[in-house]
Amino acid sequence: MRARLIVVTIVVAGFALAAGAIALAGKPAAPDTSQYPDLQTVVPTHLNLVNQQQNEYLRFSNGIANRGGGPWAMRPENELGSTPTTTAWQEIRSSNAQYLCGTQPKANDPCYTLLSEEPVSIFEYHETHNHWHTADVARFEVRKGSPTGEVVGGNSVKVGFCLLDLYNLTGNAPTSAKTFWDCYTSYQGISVGWVDQYHQSTDGQQVDLTGLTDGTDYFLVSTSNPTGAFLEQDYTNNTAWVQFTLSSQSNGNRKVTVTATSPCESGTGMCGERSTNR
């Protein structure tokens, strides 16, 4: 009787091991994220309060840096002008090189291989700028009390951008090192170590402060990749903020004064010290 029990136990264990092996074999391998971008928001700069048609708007410059292992490369499924919207495909590339291997002008020019691609968003034709904007690239919010406090003034706005290499985080890269120059061709994106910035004078770079009372604990919060649609290495480091005071002057006008910012690494460009006009 004991011998039979031992045999049955061994047989059952064998079936369990086989089932486990089948389950593991059917499970997809975890993706290699070493060549994924890592999107991080530069501390917003150039805050400016503007009065327009009896409304108050806070305008500011916003930068998105790529500090990952590979470029944030996007391409539209259709050509510009053929449709108002089209699918946005994110390409995972082997390097920052400008040309796909086999298409470079000279055989010894640097090139990249396409590791994978995935539809992640949409491209929307921006009539004012006459080029594609990638949807839901960033979210701008005004919060009170803390960077995670209550959203005030109805300000939680998702915005789309045209993506390109505007300036380098280290400040010493030549212009020729850019991969993404404009948004009028099929590809756009941000190379590793580069920043795309929209200056405070650009259409859409604003939040509405109309009706907000004077206070010292307002926060402008900017988050890149707010929906998590784009593939990247780390989704937890996408937010930067600026604390500001909203106060009234003796002449009745109001002003904004920056009093603090989110933690940032000095000398890396992430504190906004290298931000430029666009």
GUMI-115007 format. One record per residue (C-alpha): z, y, x; residue in three letters. Coordinates in steps of 0.1 Angstrom, whole numbers, plus 5000, padded with zeros to 4 digits. Layout:
REM residues N
ATOM  Z  Y  X  ALA
...
//
This chain:
REM residues 278
ATOM  5000  5000  5000  MET
ATOM  5009  5024  5028  ARG
ATOM  4976  5016  5046  ALA
ATOM  4956  5025  5015  ARG
ATOM  4974  5058  5012  LEU
ATOM  4966  5067  5048  ILE
ATOM  4929  5059  5042  VAL
ATOM  4928  5080  5010  VAL
ATOM  4944  5109  5028  THR
ATOM  4919  5108  5057  ILE
ATOM  4890  5106  5033  VAL
ATOM  4903  5136  5012  VAL
ATOM  4908  5156  5044  ALA
ATOM  4873  5148  5055  GLY
ATOM  4859  5162  5022  PHE
ATOM  4880  5193  5026  ALA
ATOM  4867  5200  5061  LEU
ATOM  4831  5194  5050  ALA
ATOM  4835  5218  5021  ALA
ATOM  4850  5244  5044  GLY
ATOM  4821  5241  5068  ALA
ATOM  4796  5245  5040  ILE
ATOM  4814  5276  5027  ALA
ATOM  4814  5291  5062  LEU
ATOM  4777  5283  5067  ALA
ATOM  4769  5301  5034  GLY
ATOM  4789  5332  5043  LYS
ATOM  4767  5361  5057  PRO
ATOM  4776  5372  5092  ALA
ATOM  4793  5405  5096  ALA
ATOM  4768  5433  5105  PRO
ATOM  4768  5445  5141  ASP
ATOM  4778  5482  5137  THR
ATOM  4777  5490  5174  SER
ATOM  4744  5510  5169  GLN
ATOM  4756  5527  5136  TYR
ATOM  4762  5565  5136  PRO
ATOM  4796  5579  5131  ASP
ATOM  4796  5611  5109  LEU
ATOM  4823  5636  5115  GLN
ATOM  4827  5671  5101  THR
ATOM  4831  5700  5125  VAL
ATOM  4858  5724  5115  VAL
ATOM  4841  5750  5091  PRO
ATOM  4836  5784  5106  THR
ATOM  4823  5819  5098  HIS
ATOM  4843  5822  5066  LEU
ATOM  4832  5853  5046  ASN
ATOM  4842  5865  5011  LEU
ATOM  4812  5879  4992  VAL
ATOM  4812  5898  4959  ASN
ATOM  4782  5892  4938  GLN
ATOM  4777  5902  4901  GLN
ATOM  4815  5905  4896  GLN
ATOM  4821  5870  4911  ASN
ATOM  4838  5861  4944  GLU
ATOM  4822  5835  4967  TYR
ATOM  4836  5821  4999  LEU
ATOM  4807  5815  5023  ARG
ATOM  4810  5794  5055  PHE
ATOM  4792  5775  5082  SER
ATOM  4794  5737  5080  ASN
ATOM  4785  5713  5107  GLY
ATOM  4781  5675  5107  ILE
ATOM  4783  5657  5141  ALA
ATOM  4772  5622  5150  ASN
ATOM  4796  5606  5174  ARG
ATOM  4786  5570  5169  GLY
ATOM  4766  5544  5188  GLY
ATOM  4732  5552  5174  GLY
ATOM  4713  5580  5156  PRO
ATOM  4717  5588  5119  TRP
ATOM  4680  5583  5111  ALA
ATOM  4666  5588  5076  MET
ATOM  4630  5584  5063  ARG
ATOM  4616  5591  5028  PRO
ATOM  4597  5563  5010  GLU
ATOM  4570  5588  4999  ASN
ATOM  4554  5617  5016  GLU
ATOM  4565  5653  5009  LEU
ATOM  4548  5668  4979  GLY
ATOM  4538  5636  4962  SER
ATOM  4569  5634  4941  THR
ATOM  4601  5655  4935  PRO
ATOM  4624  5627  4945  THR
ATOM  4620  5595  4965  THR
ATOM  4642  5567  4980  THR
ATOM  4659  5576  5013  ALA
ATOM  4659  5547  5038  TRP
ATOM  4685  5547  5066  GLN
ATOM  4672  5531  5098  GLU
ATOM  4695  5515  5124  ILE
ATOM  4678  5521  5158  ARG
ATOM  4685  5508  5192  SER
ATOM  4686  5543  5209  SER
ATOM  4681  5580  5205  ASN
ATOM  4645  5578  5216  ALA
ATOM  4619  5597  5196  GLN
ATOM  4592  5571  5194  TYR
ATOM  4592  5535  5180  LEU
ATOM  4583  5511  5207  CYS
ATOM  4545  5506  5207  GLY
ATOM  4538  5541  5193  THR
ATOM  4550  5562  5222  GLN
ATOM  4522  5584  5238  PRO
ATOM  4527  5569  5272  LYS
ATOM  4537  5533  5278  ALA
ATOM  4567  5543  5300  ASN
ATOM  4581  5568  5275  ASP
ATOM  4615  5560  5262  PRO
ATOM  4613  5542  5228  CYS
ATOM  4636  5525  5202  TYR
ATOM  4634  5493  5183  THR
ATOM  4641  5492  5146  LEU
ATOM  4672  5469  5142  LEU
ATOM  4675  5471  5104  SER
ATOM  4669  5495  5075  GLU
ATOM  4685  5499  5040  GLU
ATOM  4679  5522  5010  PRO
ATOM  4710  5543  5008  VAL
ATOM  4703  5576  4989  SER
ATOM  4674  5597  4976  ILE
ATOM  4654  5626  4991  PHE
ATOM  4651  5656  4968  GLU
ATOM  4624  5682  4972  TYR
ATOM  4641  5716  4978  HIS
ATOM  4618  5742  4965  GLU
ATOM  4635  5772  4982  THR
ATOM  4634  5756  5016  HIS
ATOM  4601  5737  5010  ASN
ATOM  4613  5704  5025  HIS
ATOM  4632  5672  5017  TRP
ATOM  4670  5673  5013  HIS
ATOM  4690  5641  5015  THR
ATOM  4713  5639  4985  ALA
ATOM  4751  5637  4987  ASP
ATOM  4754  5645  5024  VAL
ATOM  4786  5665  5021  ALA
ATOM  4812  5676  4996  ARG
ATOM  4829  5711  4996  PHE
ATOM  4863  5716  4979  GLU
ATOM  4889  5743  4976  VAL
ATOM  4924  5728  4972  ARG
ATOM  4958  5744  4968  LYS
ATOM  4991  5735  4985  GLY
ATOM  4976  5710  5010  SER
ATOM  4943  5695  5021  PRO
ATOM  4948  5668  4994  THR
ATOM  4963  5691  4968  GLY
ATOM  4948  5700  4934  GLU
ATOM  4912  5712  4934  VAL
ATOM  4911  5748  4921  VAL
ATOM  4884  5768  4905  GLY
ATOM  4863  5738  4896  GLY
ATOM  4853  5735  4933  ASN
ATOM  4843  5700  4942  SER
ATOM  4807  5703  4949  VAL
ATOM  4784  5677  4964  LYS
ATOM  4755  5691  4985  VAL
ATOM  4723  5678  5000  GLY
ATOM  4709  5688  5034  PHE
ATOM  4679  5686  5055  CYS
ATOM  4692  5668  5087  LEU
ATOM  4682  5677  5122  LEU
ATOM  4695  5681  5158  ASP
ATOM  4706  5717  5159  LEU
ATOM  4730  5719  5189  TYR
ATOM  4747  5695  5212  ASN
ATOM  4784  5689  5212  LEU
ATOM  4787  5691  5250  THR
ATOM  4766  5723  5251  GLY
ATOM  4745  5712  5281  ASN
ATOM  4717  5691  5266  ALA
ATOM  4682  5706  5270  PRO
ATOM  4662  5714  5238  THR
ATOM  4637  5687  5249  SER
ATOM  4664  5661  5243  ALA
ATOM  4662  5666  5206  LYS
ATOM  4648  5638  5185  THR
ATOM  4649  5653  5150  PHE
ATOM  4633  5687  5151  TRP
ATOM  4625  5696  5114  ASP
ATOM  4624  5683  5079  CYS
ATOM  4587  5689  5072  TYR
ATOM  4577  5655  5086  THR
ATOM  4587  5621  5074  SER
ATOM  4618  5615  5096  TYR
ATOM  4650  5635  5097  GLN
ATOM  4685  5628  5111  GLY
ATOM  4711  5635  5137  ILE
ATOM  4711  5620  5172  SER
ATOM  4742  5608  5189  VAL
ATOM  4761  5637  5204  GLY
ATOM  4743  5663  5182  TRP
ATOM  4753  5685  5153  VAL
ATOM  4734  5696  5122  ASP
ATOM  4748  5729  5110  GLN
ATOM  4741  5751  5080  TYR
ATOM  4751  5787  5085  HIS
ATOM  4771  5807  5060  GLN
ATOM  4741  5828  5050  SER
ATOM  4721  5797  5039  THR
ATOM  4716  5790  5002  ASP
ATOM  4743  5766  4989  GLY
ATOM  4769  5773  5016  GLN
ATOM  4795  5786  4992  GLN
ATOM  4823  5779  4968  VAL
ATOM  4834  5801  4939  ASP
ATOM  4868  5818  4942  LEU
ATOM  4864  5839  4911  THR
ATOM  4897  5841  4892  GLY
ATOM  4919  5826  4919  LEU
ATOM  4952  5845  4925  THR
ATOM  4962  5857  4958  ASP
ATOM  4979  5830  4979  GLY
ATOM  4986  5817  5014  THR
ATOM  4980  5780  5008  ASP
ATOM  4944  5775  5000  TYR
ATOM  4923  5749  5018  PHE
ATOM  4886  5747  5022  LEU
ATOM  4879  5710  5027  VAL
ATOM  4846  5696  5039  SER
ATOM  4837  5659  5038  THR
ATOM  4806  5643  5052  SER
ATOM  4792  5611  5035  ASN
ATOM  4816  5616  5005  PRO
ATOM  4804  5587  4985  THR
ATOM  4802  5563  5015  GLY
ATOM  4765  5557  5008  ALA
ATOM  4753  5560  5044  PHE
ATOM  4760  5533  5069  LEU
ATOM  4784  5544  5097  GLU
ATOM  4810  5530  5120  GLN
ATOM  4841  5548  5106  ASP
ATOM  4845  5562  5071  TYR
ATOM  4880  5575  5076  THR
ATOM  4872  5604  5100  ASN
ATOM  4847  5624  5079  ASN
ATOM  4869  5653  5067  THR
ATOM  4878  5686  5082  ALA
ATOM  4896  5716  5066  TRP
ATOM  4905  5752  5071  VAL
ATOM  4936  5768  5056  GLN
ATOM  4931  5804  5044  PHE
ATOM  4949  5832  5028  THR
ATOM  4934  5851  4999  LEU
ATOM  4949  5886  4997  SER
ATOM  4942  5920  4981  SER
ATOM  4938  5951  5002  GLN
ATOM  4949  5987  4993  SER
ATOM  4914  5996  4982  ASN
ATOM  4913  5967  4957  GLY
ATOM  4890  5945  4977  ASN
ATOM  4901  5910  4986  ARG
ATOM  4898  5893  5019  LYS
ATOM  4900  5858  5034  VAL
ATOM  4921  5851  5065  THR
ATOM  4920  5817  5083  VAL
ATOM  4956  5806  5092  THR
ATOM  4952  5770  5103  ALA
ATOM  4926  5742  5107  THR
ATOM  4926  5704  5107  SER
ATOM  4935  5687  5140  PRO
ATOM  4905  5686  5164  CYS
ATOM  4898  5678  5200  GLU
ATOM  4896  5709  5221  SER
ATOM  4866  5711  5243  GLY
ATOM  4846  5686  5223  THR
ATOM  4828  5710  5200  GLY
ATOM  4845  5695  5170  MET
ATOM  4867  5726  5166  CYS
ATOM  4837  5748  5158  GLY
ATOM  4838  5766  5192  GLU
ATOM  4801  5758  5198  ARG
ATOM  4788  5765  5163  SER
ATOM  4757  5786  5161  THR
ATOM  4737  5805  5136  ASN
ATOM  4708  5788  5118  ARG
//
